[in-house]
Amino acid sequence: MSGDDSAPADAVADAELIAAIRQRLAGRGSLWINQRYWHQGEPAQREYFLKPARRGAVDGATLLGFDDWQDRHEDAVDLYLSYRRLSFDTLAQALAYTFAQLPLRPHDLRAAAARG
């Protein structure tokens, strides 16, 4: 990661965070975050996931999904605020994208990785 990347350098380089997420992926196969919030005065939700592209291969490619929708559009993907499905060569790349492009922070992923 270079110094001019838009992701918080300490978050992406955080070996503890990467280790916790790897452990979660190895044990559970995926990491999920669901958040409820208000968007323009209406209830909305976000859902985020990380999982290995190949089951059990936590050091290989990582799949990332992010959905953001108002509750009234829950079943209409074409009306979502955001619907993303991406693949990254490494977990570190997926995290760099997460912190640079999505409304999630390291503490969100730490909490999700720690859930039993």
C-alpha contacts under 8 A as a table, 3 or more apart, distances in Angstrom:
res1	aa1	res2	aa2	distance
1	M	5	D	6.76
1	M	9	A	7.41
2	S	5	D	5.75
3	G	9	A	7.41
5	D	8	P	7.81
5	D	9	A	7.59
6	S	100	A	5.48
7	A	11	A	7.68
7	A	12	V	7.22
7	A	96	A	5.61
7	A	97	Y	7.23
7	A	99	F	5.23
7	A	100	A	4.33
8	P	11	A	5.41
8	P	12	V	6.61
8	P	96	A	7.98
8	P	99	F	6.78
8	P	100	A	7.44
9	A	12	V	5.42
9	A	13	A	6.04
10	D	13	A	5.19
10	D	14	D	5.72
11	A	14	D	5.14
11	A	17	L	7.70
11	A	99	F	7.83
11	A	106	P	6.05
12	V	18	I	7.94
12	V	92	A	6.39
12	V	95	L	6.16
12	V	96	A	5.72
12	V	99	F	7.97
13	A	92	A	7.94
14	D	17	L	5.38
14	D	18	I	6.40
15	A	18	I	5.11
15	A	19	A	5.98
16	E	19	A	5.09
16	E	20	A	6.10
17	L	20	A	5.11
17	L	21	I	6.20
17	L	106	P	7.65
17	L	109	L	7.86
17	L	110	R	6.34
18	I	21	I	5.19
18	I	22	R	6.05
18	I	91	L	7.64
18	I	92	A	7.34
19	A	22	R	5.05
19	A	23	Q	6.07
20	A	23	Q	5.12
20	A	24	R	6.23
20	A	110	R	7.25
20	A	113	A	5.99
20	A	114	A	7.45
21	I	24	R	4.98
21	I	25	L	6.12
21	I	31	L	7.46
21	I	109	L	7.68
21	I	110	R	7.61
21	I	113	A	5.50
22	R	25	L	5.05
22	R	26	A	6.03
22	R	58	V	6.15
22	R	59	D	7.85
23	Q	26	A	5.09
23	Q	27	G	6.06
23	Q	113	A	8.00
24	R	27	G	5.15
24	R	28	R	5.65
24	R	29	G	7.02
24	R	30	S	6.86
24	R	31	L	6.69
24	R	113	A	5.62
24	R	114	A	7.83
25	L	28	R	5.37
25	L	29	G	4.41
25	L	30	S	4.87
25	L	31	L	6.45
25	L	51	K	6.38
25	L	52	P	7.16
25	L	56	G	7.68
25	L	58	V	6.38
26	A	29	G	5.65
26	A	56	G	6.01
26	A	57	A	7.85
26	A	58	V	6.20
28	R	31	L	7.59
29	G	51	K	6.16
29	G	52	P	7.16
29	G	55	R	6.88
29	G	56	G	6.81
30	S	49	F	6.86
30	S	50	L	5.64
30	S	51	K	4.44
30	S	52	P	7.32
31	L	49	F	5.44
31	L	50	L	5.25
31	L	51	K	6.54
31	L	112	A	6.66
31	L	113	A	6.61
32	W	47	E	7.18
32	W	48	Y	5.63
32	W	49	F	4.48
32	W	50	L	6.80
32	W	112	A	6.74
33	I	46	R	7.83
33	I	47	E	5.64
33	I	48	Y	5.09
33	I	49	F	6.44
33	I	108	D	7.66
33	I	109	L	7.63
33	I	112	A	6.33
34	N	45	Q	7.14
34	N	46	R	5.65
34	N	47	E	4.56
34	N	48	Y	6.58
35	Q	45	Q	5.54
35	Q	46	R	5.09
35	Q	47	E	6.53
36	R	43	P	7.26
36	R	44	A	5.85
36	R	45	Q	4.45
36	R	46	R	6.51
37	Y	43	P	6.00
37	Y	44	A	5.32
37	Y	45	Q	6.02
38	W	41	G	5.82
38	W	42	E	5.32
38	W	43	P	4.62
38	W	44	A	5.44
39	H	42	E	5.26
39	H	43	P	6.25
39	H	44	A	5.95
39	H	70	Q	7.10
42	E	70	Q	6.88
42	E	71	D	7.73
43	P	70	Q	5.98
43	P	71	D	5.77
44	A	68	D	7.43
44	A	69	W	5.59
44	A	70	Q	3.98
44	A	71	D	5.05
45	Q	68	D	5.81
45	Q	69	W	5.58
45	Q	70	Q	6.32
45	Q	71	D	6.80
46	R	66	F	7.23
46	R	67	D	5.58
46	R	68	D	4.38
46	R	69	W	6.57
47	E	65	G	7.81
47	E	66	F	5.67
47	E	67	D	5.17
47	E	68	D	6.53
48	Y	64	L	7.38
48	Y	65	G	5.48
48	Y	66	F	4.45
48	Y	67	D	6.54
49	F	63	L	7.91
49	F	64	L	5.62
49	F	65	G	5.10
49	F	66	F	6.62
50	L	62	T	6.71
50	L	63	L	5.61
50	L	64	L	4.70
50	L	65	G	6.65
51	K	58	V	7.94
51	K	62	T	5.72
51	K	63	L	5.29
51	K	64	L	6.79
52	P	55	R	5.82
52	P	56	G	6.73
52	P	57	A	5.89
52	P	58	V	5.45
52	P	59	D	7.99
52	P	60	G	6.94
52	P	61	A	6.07
52	P	62	T	4.53
52	P	63	L	5.93
53	A	57	A	7.37
53	A	60	G	7.37
53	A	61	A	5.34
53	A	62	T	5.15
53	A	63	L	5.51
53	A	87	S	7.61
54	R	57	A	5.47
54	R	60	G	7.79
54	R	61	A	7.49
55	R	58	V	7.86
57	A	60	G	5.59
57	A	61	A	7.79
58	V	61	A	7.63
58	V	62	T	7.58
58	V	91	L	7.99
59	D	90	T	6.86
59	D	91	L	7.28
60	G	89	D	6.38
60	G	90	T	5.81
60	G	91	L	7.62
61	A	87	S	6.81
61	A	88	F	5.51
61	A	89	D	4.27
61	A	90	T	5.14
61	A	91	L	7.07
62	T	87	S	5.73
62	T	88	F	5.22
62	T	89	D	6.34
62	T	90	T	5.90
62	T	91	L	5.69
62	T	94	A	6.82
63	L	85	R	7.32
63	L	86	L	5.81
63	L	87	S	4.52
63	L	88	F	6.40
63	L	94	A	7.79
64	L	84	R	7.77
64	L	85	R	5.83
64	L	86	L	5.18
64	L	87	S	6.18
64	L	88	F	7.82
64	L	94	A	6.87
65	G	83	Y	7.65
65	G	84	R	5.48
65	G	85	R	4.61
65	G	86	L	6.45
66	F	82	S	7.17
66	F	83	Y	5.82
66	F	84	R	5.09
66	F	85	R	6.75
67	D	80	Y	7.26
67	D	81	L	7.68
67	D	82	S	5.44
67	D	83	Y	4.55
67	D	84	R	6.41
68	D	80	Y	6.02
68	D	81	L	5.31
68	D	82	S	4.95
68	D	83	Y	6.56
69	W	73	H	6.32
69	W	74	E	6.25
69	W	79	L	7.62
69	W	80	Y	4.64
69	W	81	L	5.25
69	W	82	S	6.94
70	Q	73	H	5.47
70	Q	74	E	6.56
70	Q	80	Y	7.14
70	Q	81	L	7.52
71	D	74	E	5.16
73	H	76	A	5.23
73	H	77	V	7.45
73	H	79	L	6.25
73	H	80	Y	6.67
74	E	77	V	7.21
74	E	80	Y	7.65
76	A	79	L	5.55
76	A	80	Y	6.85
77	V	80	Y	5.16
77	V	83	Y	7.22
80	Y	83	Y	6.39
87	S	94	A	7.76
88	F	91	L	7.06
88	F	93	Q	6.09
88	F	94	A	5.70
89	D	93	Q	6.94
90	T	93	Q	5.32
90	T	94	A	6.55
91	L	94	A	5.03
91	L	95	L	6.22
92	A	95	L	5.09
92	A	96	A	6.13
93	Q	96	A	5.01
93	Q	97	Y	6.26
94	A	97	Y	5.22
94	A	98	T	6.13
95	L	98	T	4.83
95	L	99	F	6.19
96	A	99	F	5.46
96	A	100	A	6.11
97	Y	100	A	5.13
97	Y	101	Q	5.62
97	Y	102	L	7.44
98	T	101	Q	5.54
98	T	102	L	5.15
98	T	103	P	7.81
98	T	104	L	6.75
99	F	102	L	5.92
99	F	103	P	7.31
99	F	104	L	6.24
99	F	105	R	6.12
99	F	106	P	7.60
104	L	108	D	6.29
104	L	109	L	7.77
105	R	108	D	5.42
105	R	109	L	6.92
106	P	109	L	5.28
106	P	110	R	6.12
107	H	110	R	4.94
107	H	111	A	6.07
108	D	111	A	5.35
108	D	112	A	6.33
109	L	112	A	5.01
109	L	113	A	6.02
110	R	113	A	5.15
110	R	114	A	6.18
111	A	114	A	5.16
111	A	115	R	6.38
112	A	115	R	5.37
